Amino acid sequence: MKKNIIFLFSFFLFVLVACDHDFMDTKPKTEITADDIWKESSLAEAYMFDIYFTFQDAGFTEELQASATDEALFTHGREFRETNAGAITDVNLGWFGKTQSGHQWARLYRNIRSCNDFIENIDNAEFDERYKVQLKGEAYFLRAYFFHRLTRAFGGIPLQLRVTQLTDDPESFLIPRSSYTDCIDHILSDLDEAADLLKDRTFANTQKGRATLAAVKALRVRVLTDAASDLHDEATATAKVPIFNSYPNKELLFYTKGSRAERWNAVKTAAKDLMDNPLGHAVPDFGGPGLSVEEKADAIWSFFLKDSPDHIFSRYFIDTKDESGTKMPLFNGPSGYHAWGGNTPIQDFVDAFAMEDGSKFDWNNPEHKAAPYKNREPRFYATVMYDGMQWIQRPSDYAVADPTGTIQTGYYQLDPASNDLYPGMDTRTGGGENWNATYTGYYLKKFINPAAGDHRNKINAVFPFIRLSEVYMNYIEACIELGELDEAKEYLNQMRESVGMPDVTTSDQTELRRIYQNERRLNFYFEEHRYWDVRRWMIAPSAPGLNSLTGIRVTAMLKSGVGKQERYAHDESRWNYTYDVVPVTQEGRKWENKCYFLPIHRDEINRNKNLIQNPGYGE
């Protein structure tokens, strides 16, 4: 049976200080030196686990990256306010300066140093060759992964490729930023090394959470997709962003190898390689055809609560460990269940879900406006909690007010003689933990499965860093950009069919691109894709949810002839419901073009005189 890497521990090295006394030259039995690591495979593996621990709580922290983009609002504010207002600077990186973001410069470089340590020393290790090969392959994969995280955030970065020592020339620490092209080429080179060393590592024979050949190939597709995108094409990006055009160090931002067609062909080739031989992985069918909308929605929701062959590289959590990944229901569940309602869907995202027949939802359509939560596509019901949605039984202290277990984010008339409105249990003024309640009128359903029916209990969970579905989507994107629309539609329609959506028929490249980008938005919600996608596509200035913030106001008035009600329970036979899109003022969202890249913190610039700042930051 495969073992899961559920919990990783910090591995500390203790180095003896030499002295003249013999007893001081004796190593205590509880002490481990750096040299010991390479003598025992168990110690080397523990060191590798420490590198994996950089993923820590993965994407399941209390503060989710979704709230740094047009997917969600973080109810409790914090550094998201600066990030979403475009107010980040070289001394305040907003949310991305925090540990929970997973993109801290110093933290990633510490782990790159550990990867370099492995690469430099593992060949001379004294244990079995098969362990050495796997560990070295993982080190190359992880170094590529960390370098890629840095390039996504900063563009070209210093390529630290060896372990520096305090005895080194001080100038050797002052590594300048390499060009974006050189960084991508080096990442691809590391992945080549990893692919060779991990060629026998598959989903079936590798501990969960560790790198496999499929993970290496999938990361290659992601890296190539980034490099081929608009943000890293000089002609496209400089035409759209004036500060890029005037930036004197364009080599730090743009990919210069090959034509755009050649770049997209590289994406297509790399993706097809894994699609044709998925190495034990498979894209989901969510129950296959013939299911009702409700059945399909339940299959989609259930899929994200457990492991599957679609997961290529993931982080696993078990409820016996006190990690953030085990607390998604508590962090994000409705306030009327003693949960914190932390990262809540915004209206712009909710509106992105289509109708059941595939048509666009439209507030200008009277039927849509009168019943916005009816006849929507299955992914909507699998992803979003909305007013009137049947959920689980409330805790006993809250069940007195609402024994039905139905989400209450609206305001309801109980007495026909009064226009006073009763605030729902899950509102900011309701009977639940209202200080934790949603501002947008919605809660997250994806990834939420309360253990034993209580959001306060810890859960088993899996966060997918890379899925095979992403590889398919990148292939589709490459086909669209190459003008191979029939092939793009063939695969896109396969993906849409799996979630119960009708085929796309358009032959217009621009429209197909728009449909694809929306599909990607809905398929990877809360999986840390959207932040990077809106940047590499350069659609941020025109994305409503990045430039404004709205939610929903649900009002229910008693129908004529209906008498006074003792308590509220969602019932369209007794209440008339109205739905109004309202501004949410907790954040002043505004896109600034400098935010296509993060700034390098001023402390790093001061430490390394050779670092060049990104455009729009500093002097």
N, C-alpha and C positions, 0 to 999 in steps of 0.2 A: 504493500500500500504506500502511495506517495505521501511523504511528509510535507506539511505546510510550513512555510516560513511565516509564522504569525507574529512572532515577537523577536525583534532584533535588539542586541544589547551593545552598549558602548564598551569598547575594548581598549584598555589603557596599557601603555607601555612604560615600564620603569627601567631606567638606565642607572647602573651602579656608578658611583663616583670612586675612582681609584684612590687608594691611600697606602701608606707604608705598612700598616698593621695587617698581618696575615688574615685575621678574622674579618677584616673589612673586605678582603678579596673573596670571601665565601658568599655565594649567592643563596639567600634564603629560599626555601622550597616553595614559598608562596609567591615568589617574585618571577616575573617573566621579562626577559630581555628581548630586544628587537631581533637578535639572532635566533632566538628560540622559535619565532614564528615560522621560520623556514625549515625547521626540523620536524615539526609534527603537522600533519594535515588538519587535525582538529583546530589547532591554533590559527593556522592560515585561513581556515574556513570561518572561524570566529571573526578574524580581521575583515574578511570579505563581507560578513554580515553587518559589520559596523559601517561599511560603505553603503550598503543597501539601506541602512537606517536613515540616510539623508531623505528618503521618501517618507519617513516618519508616519504622519497621519494621512499621507497622500492627498487626495482632493477632498477628504472628509474632515476637514478642520471645522471649527465653529464658524469661522469667517471664510466663505467660499469664493473662489475666483469668479463665479457667476455674478456676484454682486459688484464686480469691477467692470462689468460690461452691461449690455442691454438684455440680460436675461433676468436679473433679480435686483432687489433692493435689500441691503442689510439693515434690518430693523433698528439695530443699536448704533448705527452711524459709524463712529470711530474713523479710521483713516480713509475709509471709502469716500468720504466727503471730498477730500482733496484730490483723490485719484479721479473721481468722476466729474469734477469741476475743471479738470485740466490744470490744477493748481500745483502739481508736483514740481519740485525744483531739485537742484543738485545737492541740497542739504535736507530735503524732505521728499523721499520717494513715495510718500503716501503708503497705501496698503502693501505695495511691492517691496517696501523696506522692512516688512515684518517677517518673522520666522514662518508664519502660517502660509505665506505666499509660495514658499519653496523656491524662490528665485533670488535669494540673497547672494550677492557677489562673493563675499568672503566665505560663506558656507559652501558654495559650489566649488570654489577653488581649493578648500581644505579637502574635499572629497576627490578632486582631480589629483591632488598631491598623493593621496592614498592609492589611487589607481596607478600613478607613476611608480610608486614604491613596489607594487605588485609586478608591474611590467619589468622593472629593473632587476628584481630579486628572485622571481619565481622559478626561473630556469635552473638556478643553482640550489633549489630546495632539495631536501634529503628524503622526501617521501615519494609515494608512487606517482609514476608519470601521468596516469589518467586524471588524478586530482590536479596536477600542475597544469595540464592542458585546459581543463574546464575553468579553473580559477583565472588563468591568464586571459582566456576568452571573455570571461565576465568583466575583467578589468578593462579590456579594450572597449567592450560594449558600453560599460558605465561611463568611461571617460568620454566616449562619443555622445552619450546621452546628456551628460552635464555640459559639455561644450555647446551642444545644440540648444540647450535651455538658455545659455548665456547669449548665443547669437540671436535667438528669437527676441530677447529683451533689449540687447545693446548693439546688434550688428557685429562688426569685426571686433574681436577681443584678443587679449594676450594669449598666445598658445603656450602655456606652461607645460613642457613635455618632459621634464626631469625633476627629480627631487633635489631641491637646493639645500645647502647646508650653511650654518652660521659662519663657517670658515671660507665660504666662497667670496669672490670679489663682489663688493657691494653693488657694483653696476649690473651684475648678473641678475639681481632682483628686479631691476627696472626694465621689464620687458614691455616693449611698445605693443600697441594693438596691431594685429595682422589684418590684412584686407579681408573683407567678407568672403571673397572668392577663395583665398587661401584657407580660411577657417572651414568653409564647406568642404573643400578638397581634403583637408586633413581629417575631418569627421568621417568622410566617406572612406578614407584610407584606414582609419581605425575600425570601421565596420567591416572592411575587407578582411582585416586580421581576425576580428571576432568571428566572422563567418567561417573561416578556415578552422579555427580552434574549436568552434561549437558545432561543427557540421553534423555531429551525431547526437546533439542535445535536442530533444523534442518535448512536446506537451506530455507525452506518455511516460518518459523516463527521467524527467527533471523535477526537482522539488518546486512546488508552486511558489511563484514570486521571484524565481531566478531566471536569468537570461537563457534563451534558447535560440536556435537558428532562425526560427520564425520571428522572434523579437528583433533580431539583427536585421532581417530583411524588411520587416515592417517599418523599423526606424529609418532605414535607407529611403523608403518611399516618402516618409514624412519630410525628411531633410531635403530631398530633391524637389518636393512640392513647394516647400517654402522658397527655395532658391529660384524656382521658375515663376513665382507669383509677381504681381504688379509692383509690390513694395520694393522688390530687389532688382527691378529692371530700371536702369538709369533713365532712359528716354521717357518711360511712362511716369515714373515717380516724380522726376523733376518738373514735368509739365503740369502736374497736379499740385505740387507743394513748393511754393516759392523759397522757403528756407532750405530745401534740399538743393535747389538750383544754385543758390549762392554759397553753399557749404563747400569749403576748399578741399575737404578730404572725402570725396565721394566714394573712394575705394573702400571705405569702412562700411558703406551701406549697401552697395550694389554688387550683383553677381555678373561677371563679365565673360564667363566661359560659354562659347557657343551661341547660336541664335536662339530666339525664344522657342521656335519650333523644335530645335534640338533639345532644349531643356525639358519641354513637355513630353517629347518622345522618350527621354530618359526616365521620367516619372512613369509613363505608360509601360515601358519595358520592365522596370523594377516591380511595379504592381502586378503585372500579368504573371511574372515569374512565381510570385507567391500564390496568386489566385489559381494557377494551374496545378500547383503542388503545395497545398496549404499546410502540410506537415502535421496533420492531425486536427487542424482547426476547421471551423465551418461557420458561415454566417447563419443567423437564426431565421426560422420561418414563422416564429410566433404562433404556432399552432396550425399553420397551413391554411388553405382556402376553405370556404364554407362556414366560417364562424360568424356569429353576429357581432355587431360593433362592441357590445358589452363583453363578449367572450374574448374577442381580439384584444381589447383594452386590458383585460385581466391578464392575458398571456404576456403582453408587453410589460406591464407593471411587474409581474412575477419574475420575468427574465432578469431584471436588474437587482434582484434580491439574492442571487446565488451565482455560483461560478458556471461557466459554460465554455464550449469549444471556441466561441467567438473571442474570448479573452486570450490575448497573446502575451501581454505583460501587465500584471496587476499587483495590487497590494491587498493582503488578506487580513481580516480582523476576526477575533473570537471574543465572545462575551465574558470570558474569564479574565481578560486583560482590561486595564483601565486606560484605554486609548480613545482619542477623539472619534476614530472610525466606528466605534461601537455605540456612539451617541447621536447618530443622525436623527432618530425620531425625537429625542429631547431637544436638540439644537433647532430643529426646523418644524416640528409638529405644531398643531394649532394651540393657541393659548388656553382654550377651554378644555384642554386635556393635560394641564400642568406642564406644557411644553413651552419653548422659548420663541417660536416663530421667527427664527433668525434671518434666513435668506428666502425671501418671498418673491414669486413671479410678478413681473410688472405687466401692465396692460398691453404694451407693444408686443411682448412675447406671446401672451395669451391670444392676441389677435392673429398671430402668424399661423395658427392651426387652421386648416381648411374645414369646409363643411364635409359631411359624410360623402357627398357626391363628387368631391374633389374641387368644387368651386371655392373661390376666395370668400372668407368671412368679410362682411362689409357693414359697418355701423349705419351707413346710409340706406341700407335695405331694411324696410320696416319690419319684415319677418325676423331678420337676424337681430335687430335691436330689441324687439319685444321678448325674445327668448334666446339670448346669446349662448346658452349652455346646452341647447338642444340640437340634435342632428349634426354634431361635430365629429370629426374623424377620431378613430380609436386612440391615437397618441395623446390627444387632448385629455381624455378620461384616464389615461395611464400616468399622466404627468402632473396635472394641476388639481388642487383642491379648491372648490368654488362653493359659493352659497347654495345650500340645498343638496349638496352631495352627501350621499349616505356613507358614513365612515363607521368606526367601531364604537362600541358602548363607552360612554364617558366614565371617568372615575366616579366612585360612589358619591363623593361630596358635590360633584358637578352634575351628576345624573338626576338630581332632584329637580334642577331647572330645565334640563334637557334629557329626558329618558330615551329619546329616539336615536341618539348618536349621529345626528345630521349636522354638517358644517353650517355654522351661523355667522356669516360675516356681513349681514345686512341689518337694517333697522325696521322694526315692525310695529304696526298699530295693533293694540290689543283691545281698545275700547272705542266703539264707533262714535261715542259722545265726546271724544278727546282726540286731538291731533298729536298728542305726545307719542313718541316712538320708543319702543323697547329695544335696547341695543343687544344684538346677538351675542351669544356666549364667547365667540371668537373675535370680537371687535375690541378696539382700544378702550371702550367704555363699558364693555360687557362684564359678565359675572365671572369670567375666567381670570387668568393671570394677565390682566389687561395691559400692564406695562411691557409685556412681551408680545403683544398682539400685532398683527399685520397692519401696515399702513396702506397696502395696495388692494386689499380685499381678497387676497388669494394666499394659499399655502402650497408648499411643495408636496407632491405625492411620490414622485420618482425617488427611489432609494429608501422610502419610509415604510417600515413594517414593524410596528411596535411589538416587542416580545411580550407574550402573555397579556396582550391587550393594554399595555401601559407604556406610554411614551417615555417614562422615566427609567425603564429597564434597558440594559445594554443588549445589543444585538450582534449576531454574526453578519459580516458584510464583506463585500469585495469592491474595490475601486479599480476600474479599468484604465490604465494609462494608454494602452494601445489595444484596439480590437481589429479583427479581420475586416469588420464592416468599414473601418476607416480606410483600409487599403482599397477596397472596392470603390468607395466614394472618391478617393484620390485618382483612381483610374478613370472614373466617369468625368472628373474635372479636367483631366488631361485630354480626354477625347473631345470635350466641348471646346477647349482652347485651341485644339488642332483643327477644329471644324468638322470632326468626324461625328456628326450629330446622330446618325442612325445607330452607331455603335454605342454612343453615350446613352441614348434612350433605351436601348436594349437592356443595359445593366441597371439604369436608373429605374426602369419599370419593374425589374425583378425586385429591387429593394422596396419600391412602393407597394408592390403586391403583397410583400411579406407583412406590411403594417396595415393592410386592408384599404389601400388607396388605388384609384383607377389609373390607367396608363396615361402618360404624357404623350401628346401627339404633335406638339408644335415643331415646326422646322426653322424657327427663328433662333439664331444663336444667342442673342441678347436675352430673349425670354426664357430659353432653356437654361441659361446661366443663372437667371434670377430664381427659377424654380429649384435648380440644384442647390443654390446657396441657402434657400429656405429649408430644403430637405435636410441639409447638413445641420442647420441650426436646431431643428426639431429632434433629429436623431441623436445628437450628442449633447443635449441639454445637461448642464451641470457636470460635464466631463472635461472641462478646461480646454475646450476647443475655440469657443466663440471669441474670446479676447484676442487670440492670435489671428483668427480668420478675418475679422473685420479690418484688421490692420493689413494683412498681406493682400487682401482684395482692394484695399484703399476705399472702402465704402463708408467709413466712419462718419465723415461730414454729413452724409445724407441719411444716416441711421437714426430714426426718431428717438429710440430709447437711449441713445447716447447724447442727445441734445435737449431732451425734455423728459419728464417723468410723470406718468399717469397711472391711476388705479381705477377701481370701480366703486360706485356707491349704489347699493341695492336697497330699495325701499319697498315695503309691502304694506298696502292699505287694505283694510277689510272691505270685502265686497258688499254691495247694497243688500240689506236684509240679514246680514250675519251679525250675531250678537257679540257681547263682550266675551273675550277669551281669557281663561285662567292662566294659560301659558302659551308660548309660541311653539308651533311645529310646522315645518314647511308643508304647505298644502295649497295648491293652486285652485282648489274649489272654494276656499275661504278668503284668500288674499289675491289682490292684483299686484303684480310685481313690475317695478320699473328699474331700469339699469342705466346709469349715467356715468360716462367716463369723466373722471375728475382729476385735476392736477394734484400731484403729491409733492409737498414742499420740503420734505426732509433733506433733499439734496438739490443743489442747483446744477444740474447736469449741462455740460457744455464741452464740445469737442475742440481741442487745440491740436494743430498739426504737429507740434513738437512731440505729442504723445504717441506718435508712431513708434518711437523708441524711448526707452527709459534713459534717464541721465545716469552717468557714472557718479557716484557720490563724491562730493568734494574732498572727503577724507582720503579716498583712494587716489584722487588726482594729486593731493598734497604729498602722499607717500611715494608716488611714482611720477617723476617729472616728465616721463615719456608718454604718458597717457593723454589722448586728445578727447575733448568732450564732444558729445553728440549735439547736433544742431538744435538751437532754440533754448539751450541751457547755459547758464553762466554768462560770462562777458563775451 
